[in-house]
Amino acid sequence: MDIHKIQSLLPHRYPFLLVDRVLECNPGERLLAVKNVSINEPFFQGHFPSKPVMPGVLIIEAMAQATGLLAMESADVPQEAIYYLVGVDNARFKRPVVPGDQLLVEVQVRKHKRDIWVFAAEATVEGALAASADIMCTARIL
């Protein structure tokens, strides 16, 4: 899935679109996405100027965006629906993510009932776990 397909499924845009490409997608099961971390990211100006580190909340957001892509590809969701994050549990951060890293985000469907989705998510860099969380989301038309 290239950036054009991603933008057709998610409403996020620069600087908040945190998925650059989808490498694998098995609808209803799992998705593997890439976020290329660049020193040009605006958050590095303040987090932290002398030792840039990607904020953990943005790693969680990248994982949540990946779950949105998987859900949108897995179910018949109306085009005008917005995918909302409704819960994050068991979030853990294991290593810093820094400029030059390629963050691989893997999400797997744990449960789907009506319009509520629960996912297991992991973010890795060069095979090392950077973060993990259980993410709950919903698609709604408001």
C-alpha positions in Angstrom: 0.0 0.0 0.0 1.6 3.3 -1.1 1.1 6.7 0.4 -1.8 7.5 -2.0 -3.8 4.5 -0.8 -2.9 5.3 2.8 -4.2 8.9 2.4 -7.4 7.6 0.8 -8.1 5.6 4.0 -6.8 7.9 6.8 -7.7 11.6 7.2 -4.3 12.4 8.7 -1.9 14.7 6.8 1.6 16.2 7.4 2.9 16.5 10.0 0.6 14.0 11.7 0.5 11.2 9.1 2.9 8.7 10.7 2.7 5.7 8.3 4.8 6.0 5.1 4.0 2.6 3.5 2.3 -0.7 4.2 4.5 -3.7 3.4 1.9 -6.4 4.1 -1.8 -6.5 4.8 -3.9 -9.6 5.5 -7.4 -8.1 6.0 -9.0 -9.3 9.2 -5.6 -10.5 10.6 -2.5 -8.3 10.5 -0.7 -5.4 8.8 2.9 -4.4 8.7 3.7 -0.7 8.1 6.8 1.5 7.9 7.5 4.9 9.4 10.8 6.4 8.3 12.1 8.6 11.1 13.8 11.7 9.8 15.6 14.5 11.6 13.3 16.8 9.6 10.3 15.8 11.7 9.0 18.9 13.5 8.8 17.3 16.9 12.6 16.9 17.0 13.0 20.6 17.4 11.8 20.3 21.0 12.2 16.6 21.8 15.1 16.9 22.5 17.3 19.4 20.6 20.6 18.0 21.8 19.5 14.3 21.7 16.5 13.8 19.4 14.1 11.0 20.4 10.7 10.3 18.9 8.1 10.9 21.5 6.4 7.7 22.8 3.0 9.1 22.2 3.8 9.5 18.5 5.0 5.8 18.4 1.6 4.9 19.9 -0.1 7.2 17.3 1.8 5.4 14.4 0.6 2.1 15.8 -3.0 3.4 16.0 -2.9 4.7 12.4 -1.7 1.2 11.3 -4.7 -0.3 13.1 -7.0 2.2 11.3 -5.6 1.0 8.0 -6.1 -2.6 8.9 -9.7 -2.0 10.1 -10.5 0.0 7.0 -9.2 -2.8 4.7 -10.9 -5.5 6.8 -14.5 -4.3 7.1 -17.1 -2.5 5.0 -16.6 1.0 6.6 -18.3 4.0 4.9 -15.9 6.4 3.2 -17.1 9.3 5.4 -16.3 7.4 8.7 -13.5 8.6 10.9 -11.4 6.1 12.8 -11.1 7.0 16.5 -8.7 5.8 19.1 -10.7 4.8 22.2 -8.2 3.0 24.4 -4.5 2.1 24.9 -3.6 -0.6 27.4 -0.3 -2.2 28.4 1.9 0.4 26.6 5.6 -0.4 27.0 8.6 1.4 25.6 11.8 -0.6 25.3 14.3 1.5 23.3 14.5 5.0 22.0 13.6 5.7 18.4 15.9 8.2 16.8 16.4 10.0 13.5 17.6 7.5 10.8 15.6 4.6 12.3 13.0 2.8 10.2 10.1 1.9 12.5 8.3 -1.2 11.5 4.8 -1.4 13.0 3.0 -4.7 13.1 -0.7 -4.8 14.2 -2.8 -7.9 14.7 -6.6 -8.1 15.2 -7.4 -9.6 18.6 -11.1 -8.9 18.6 -13.7 -7.3 16.4 -17.3 -6.8 17.6 -19.7 -4.5 15.8 -17.7 -1.2 15.4 -15.1 -1.9 18.1 -11.7 -3.3 17.3 -9.0 -4.5 19.6 -5.4 -4.9 18.3 -2.0 -6.1 19.6 0.6 -3.7 18.3 4.4 -3.7 18.2 6.9 -1.3 16.9 10.5 -2.5 16.1 13.7 -1.0 14.8 16.2 -3.4 13.2 14.4 -6.4 14.9 14.5 -4.9 18.4 11.3 -4.1 20.1 10.8 -0.4 20.6 7.3 -0.3 21.9 4.1 -2.4 22.3 0.5 -1.8 23.3 -3.0 -3.1 23.1 -5.0 -0.6 21.1 -8.8 -0.2 20.9 -10.5 1.8 18.2 -13.8 2.4 16.5 -15.0 3.8 13.1 -17.8 6.3 13.5 -19.7 8.8 11.4 -20.3 11.9 13.5 
